[in-house]
Amino acid sequence: MTKRRRRWWPWVCVGVLCVVIAACFIVPTPYYLFEPGSVRPTASRIEIRRHKSFSDKGELLFTTVGIEHATVSDLVRGWLDDAIEVESESDVYPEGEAKDQIINQKLMDDSKLAAISAAFRTVGYPVTPTGNGAFVEEVIDDFPEAKANLRQGDVIVKLNGRPINVTGDLAPILGEMAVGTEVDLDVRDGRTEKLRGVTMKLGRNEDDPHRGYLGVVVSTADQSLDLPFDVEIDSGKVTGPSAGLAWTLGLIDRLTPGSLTGGRRIAVTGTIDADGRVGEIGGLAQKMATVKRAGVKVFLYPAGTPRKHVAEAAEIAADEVTLHPVASVEDAIRYLLPEGLPKAPSLAG
């Protein structure tokens, strides 16, 4: 009987080993992989109605990064591949996955509006931002008056009796008001939509003690743009702000004759603001690997990117991809089209 029982042990060990190996490929860990994603053309995702538009034999491409919940086997793969970065769940989704996905979708939506604004201003078309107030995204802890009177989700619609439609309406009214100045706000509750009056004193910002501050981080509520014709950008399921520069250049290319790419395939990454300034993005090494694998030879990236990340991307690029830093839309156009941007058709035409 003893010998017979012992014969089962090798099979038990094999079974346990199989379970452990399977778990390494199936059971998720509290880590995520940032890995090469895809390059996607902008032109086919930009729709222009009621105005003349142009096509380009080349392509302006935006880049994506793949994010994957890692198993143990994925972690091993990430540690062995320089183009893959491993991040903890708390770093990837500090607010929780569901909330951060909503935030990233809003960042993409805001990025598309900023791209349209920057493109229109670059080609000389009028654009007017519109909204329904200043949405309170955060109430800053160091401002007790704000903490006592405002909460995240509120919308400021008037300041001292003057309408607030977009966030830019606040600065001219606050102007040079001193710390401690009492102001009256009309606030729409983000939960009940009810209006209430708030009287509070402006607080002190240690970085700028010469004027008073409300003590909140705001964005434009229900932000939109008043345009002379219709433009729609379809970002699909891609979220986040890093395609901003690509959308901007893609729209400029569609609005102007000739070719911004010179017939080439150009990959682009970088955030954009309404004034055409390019901001940093994450995952440059992963995007560089994506660009290289797609056979693209030119990659524009934000000039403010830390040197360490540029060095990582350059090592992956080797001699196969030309990396070029840009700080603004104008920088990108000068690099792509040294002779200058052709004039866009008149709005009457």
Summary of the structure (lengths in Angstrom):
residues: 349
radius of gyration: 25.7
end to end distance: 97.1
largest distance: 98.0
contacts: 1109
relative contact order: 0.17
helix: 35%
strand: 29%
